[in-house]
Amino acid sequence: MKTISNQKTKLATGILAFMAISGSAQISNQNITTETIKPFHASVSNDALKDLRQRINMTRWPSKETVTDQSQGVKLDQIQRLVKYWGTDYDWHKAEAKLNSFPQFTTNIDGLEIHFIHVRSKHKNAMPLIITHGWPGSVFEVLKAIDPLTNPTKYGGKAEDAFDVIIPSMPGYGFSGKPTEAGWGVEKMGQAWDILMKRLGYHHYVSQGGDWGAVVADAMGRQAPEDLLGIHVNMPATVPAEVAEVLKSGGNAPENLTEQEKAAFNSLNKLYTKGGGYAGMMVTRPQTLGYGLTDSPVALASFFLDKFNEWTYSGGNAEKSLTKDEMLDDITLYWLTNTANSSAQLYWENNNNNFNVVEQRTQEIKVPVAITVFPGEIYQAPKSWAEKAYPTLNYFNEVKKGGHFASWEEPQLFAEELRAAFRSLRK
């Protein structure tokens, strides 16, 4: 394997210019199709679950917030209710059974075990689709969308709309291996996903993602491997460079923005000034943050619940979009696999801002691009920005429901969007 050494970049001020490591690692083309693919079955020991409950019961709680809203973070009564349920009635074995109801596998790519779900459609000529989850998500956020994607006739679609669905756990997430050295950023991940698809025998496929998954899909679009037909993202990087600079400096919205562009600016400004501390920590000090999240289940749960509240289409109460069990399935997966720290390292690896056109190099993408904008997303990308950011844009739609965790919150709508987005690319 040849590796391009990482080059250090300057620590820039503000959350828009994250400090990280630049460059990318190249994965050897050797043994792309000969590496073993092994069946995987999720199984966690009762001792690990007993330890989790003991830690929950020993929680030392902080004092109550001094405000009536969530401006200081997750409210004490909300996290206490969730944690009480977690320590008494929540059943991880149901989550495990949910995972194990789908075909799961692992395969080694460039020295790292990659866990993935692979569900083939019963319909002929199904389009192969690789979906990349994000943070603080996992493969759990995509499970409800698998059946609508693979079995469209059951959900009002046509047989020719079917997909074969592949959902990998990103390196350092879930049941995938944890990198032991720097280099597993989005570029290398994109290369690994192409190897995975080839290893599964697919000669053409499409890629989808939100959150980090969108950044990976964009990277694949730039790499444009010969088998990649196109990408779909539900968190696009559309922020023009001049607007990003204003956000970075803390200035007011430029006067020449349309109403929709101004709304997008205001949403991003709110994130960078009031809601971006989580990313600032992970980008600059993932290891330091990891000690607390790894040792305290309540610290982990509250860190994630903060984002579930903010990023779901729920008006600030995630339980209007996701059940307690759904949120705890995801949180518990991070806890049991001890991946709070390793997952945060991806922020440190990535040297750019996920919304910025210049940093994400969207104009280098060579394959067709599709975008769906969900109303509860961190910001609603205006079509005017999207058309400038993605020269190969061939599908853009704004829907009425759903948020940042689109496939989790609105699985059928998500599937309908992917059918429409990729219909023109089917062979």
N, C-alpha and C positions, 0 to 999 in steps of 0.2 A: 504494500500500500504506500502510495506517495502522499505526503501531507504537506500542505502549504502552511508554514508557521504563522501563528497569529501575530498580528501587529497591533500594538497598543495605541489607542486613540486618546485624545485629550479629554479630561473630565470637563464637560460643559455645564453651564448653569441651567437650572430649570428642568422640568420633567420631560420636555420635548427633546432635549439632547442628552440621551442616556449615555453613561459610561459603560463600555463593554469591550469585547474583543472583536476585532474585525478579521476578515479573511474567511476562507472556507477550507474544509478538508475534503480531499478527493477520495472516493471509494473505488477500489480496484474492481475491474470488470471480471476478474477471475472468479470462477465458481458461482456465477450468478444463478445458474439453474441446477447446480448439483448439490447445494447445501440441503441438509435434511430439514423437512417441515414436520414437526412433532405435534401430536394432539395435546391439548392442555385442558386441565380440569381444575377449577378454582376450589381450594380447600384450605380453610384456616383452622388452626387448632383451638380447642376449647380453652386452653390455658391462655392464649392470646386474647380471647374475648373476656375471660375472667379478669385478666390484668387491666383491660380497658375499663371495665366497670368499676374496679377498685380505684383506679385513678380518677374516674368521674366522681365517685363518692367522696374522694379526699380533696375536692376542689376548694381552693381558697378564693373567695369571691372578692372583687373590688367594690368600692363604694358606688352608689347609684349616680348616674349622670345628673348634671345640674341644669339640664334643659329639658323641654318637653318634646323635642323632636329628635331626629337622628343625626344632628349636626356634629355630635361628639363621637358618633359611632353606634354600634349595635346597642340597643337599650337593654338594661339589666334584666327586666322582667321577660323580655322575649327570649334571650339566650338561656335564661334559667328554665323556662318552660321546655325549650327544645332539649336541653341537656338532661332534664329530669326524665323525659320520655326516652332519651338515648340510654340512660342508665338503668331503666326498668323494663319498658315494654318493647323497645326496638329489637328486632330479630335479624341479625346479619345473615343467618342461614337462608332466609327468604331471598336476600340479595344475591347470595351465592348461587341459589337455585335459578334465579333469573339469568345470571351470567351463563350458567352451565346448560341452559336450555338452547343456547346457540353454539354452533361449532366453533371451538377456539383452538388456536395453535400457537406455537412459537417457532421461530427460525433465527439463526445467527447471521447477522449482517455486520461485517467489519468488526467482529469480535464482541458484539453486543446482542444478547437475546432480545428479540422483538416479539411481543405478544400481540396477537390480532384475532379478531372475529372475522369469519368468512362464511357468508350465507349466499348460496347460489339460488337463483330464481328457478321455479319450475317451468317458466316460459322460455321458449327457444329464442336465441339471438339476444339475450339480455345484455344490456350495456354494463361492462365492468366499471365500478365506481369505488374509489378509495376516499374515505371521509376521515379527516383529521380533527380530533377534538381540541379543546383549548384548556386554559387554566381559569378558574379552579374546577374545571370539568374533568371528564374522563370518558371512557367508552360508555359509561352509564347514560350519559346525556344523549346518546344516539340510539339506544336500544329500541325505544318506542317507534322510531321511524323505519326500522328494518323491514317490518312486514308491509307497510304501505309502499316501500320502494321495491321490494322483491315480488310482491303479490298485488300489483295495481288493480287487477280486475275486482278484487274484494273491496276496493275503496273508490270505485267510480272511474278508474283509469282503464286503459286498454292494455292488452297483452304486449303489444309492441312498445309500451312505456316501461317495461320491466328493467330492473338493474340486478346484477350480482353485486353484493355489498361487502366491502373489505374495510374494517375499522381497526387500525393499529393503535396500540397504546404508545404514546410518544416516549422516547428514551427518558428514563428518570421518572416516569409516570406509571402508576398501576403495576401490572405484572411484567412490564418490560424491564430490562436490565438498567442499572444506574451507571452512567459514564464514570470512569475513574480518572479521566483526564479531559482537559478542555478540548473543544472542537465540535461537539455535537450540537451545532446550531441549525437554523432552518435550511441552509443550503445543503448541508450534509444529510439532513432528514429528507429533503426532497429527492436526493440521489438514492437514498435507501428505499424510499417508497417505490421508485421506478424499478429497482432491483427486486423488491417484493412482488410487484405485479408481474414482472417477467418470470419470476420463480414459480408463480402460480399458473403460468402458462398463458397469460393474456397478452395479445399482440396489439391491442388498442384499448384505451380506457380514458376516463375522465376523473378529475380530482376536485374535491369540495372541502371547504373549511370555513369556520368562523373563529374569532379570537386568534390564538396562535395557529389554528388550522388554516385561517385565511392567509397568514404570513407564509406558511409552508406552501400553500397552493400558489401564491404569487411567485415564490421562489421556483417552483416547478415550471410555472409559465415562462419564467426567464430562461430556465435551463432548456425547456422545450425538447425533452427526449422524444425520439421519433414515434413512440407509441402513444404519447399524450395527445388526445384530441381537443381538449379544452378544460377550462376551470370554472367553478362557480364559487363565489365568496359572499358571505352575509355579514362581513365586517370589512368593507373595502378600504384601501388606502387612497383617499381622494383629496386630501387637504393640500391645496396649492402651496408652493414654497413661500410665497409672499404672505399668505395667511398664517402659515406655521411660524414665520418669523415674528409676526405680531403677537401670537399666542405665547411664544417663548419669552418675549420682552414684557409681557403683561399689559400690552396696550389694549385700546378699545377696538371694536370691530371696524374694519375699513368701511368707508362710506359708500363704496361702489358695490357692495354686496346686495343681492336680492333678498327678499324676506326669508326664503328657504335657506339661503346661504348664511344669513345672519343667525337664524335659529341653530344651524349646525355649528357656527362659531361659538354661540353662547353655551351650547351643550359641552363642547370641547373645553371651553374656558372654565366651566364649572368643574370638569374632571381634573384639569391641571391645577386649579387653585384650591379645590376643596376635597377632591376624591382620589387623588393620585399618589397619596403617601405609600400605599401598599406597593406600587410599582417602583417608586424611588428606593424603597428598602431592598426589594429583590434585585434590582438592577445593580445597586452598589454594594450591598452587604447581604447576599442570600445566606451565607454561612452563619452570620451572627443571628439573623432572623430565625434560621432553622433550628437553633438550639431550643428556643421557647416553643415553637410549633411542634417539634418532635417529642418534647417532654410532657406537654400539657394538652390533653384532648380538648379541653375547653378553649384554650388559646387557638387551636386549629379550627374548631367549629365556629368560633366568633369571627375569625379572620375570613372564613369562607362565607358565613351568613351575611356579613357586611356587603359582599359583592352580589350575593343572591338577591338581597333586598334592593340594591341599586340597579341591577342590570336586568331583572325580569320585568315583564310588562305587567306590573302589579301595584303601581302607586307606592312603592316602598315597603310592601309586605310580601315577601317571597312566597308565603304560604297560599297566596291567591293564585299563584302560577304553578307551584310545585308542592307536593305533599311533604310532610315531615320525613316520611320514609325515603322518598326520592332524594332529598337533600342529604339525609344521613347515610344512604347507600354510598354516595359519592365521598362524603367526609370520612366515613369509616374505611373505605378503600385506601384513601391516602394514609390513614392511621395505621392500618394493618400491614401495609406494604412499606411503611416508613419512608414515604416519598415527599414529605413536606419540603425538605431541604433540596433534594435532587430535582424536584419539579421547578423550584424557584430559580435554580441555576440557569434555566433557559433564558430568563430575563437578562442575566448577566452576560450570557453568550451573545445575545442579539444586540448589535451595535446601533440600532436605529429606532425611530419612533414608528409604531405600527400604523399610524394614520397618514403619515407624511409622504406625499408623492415622490419627492426627491430621495428621501431615505429608503423608501421601499422600491425605488427604481421600477415603478409600474410601467413606464413607457418602453421598457426593454422587453416586456412580455410579448411573446411571438405567437401565442395560440389564442383562439377565441375566448373571450371573457364574458361571464354572466354574473349579474349582481342582483340580489334581492335585498331590499331595505325593509327591516322590521321596525315597527313604531317604538318598541321599547329598547332599541339598540342604544349603545353609549352615545352615539350621535347618528342622525339620519342623513346619510350621504346624499347631497343634492345631485340630480341627474347632470346638471351643468358641470359640476366638478368631476363626476364619474367619466363623462365623455372626454374631458381633457386628460384625465389621469390614465385612462386605459384606451389607447388607440384602437385596440382590437375588440372593443366592447360590442357584443352582438345581442345582448339581452339585458334589460333593466326593468325592474318592477318594484313598486312600493305596495306592501300589503297592509292589512288593517289590524292584524293581531300578532302577538309574539314579541320577544325581546332578544337579548344577546344570546340566550341559550335556545336558539330557534327550534332545533330538532327535538329538544326536551320539552319545551313549552307547547309547541304546535306541530306535532309530528306529521299529521296528515297534510297540513298546509305546506310544511317544509318539503314533503315528498312531491306535492303537486308543483311546487316551484322548480324542483330539480327536473321533473318530467318536461316541463315547458322550456326550461333553460337549455337542456341538452338535446331536445328533439331534433333540431336541425343538424346535429353532429352524428346521428346514428348511421351506421353503415349497413 
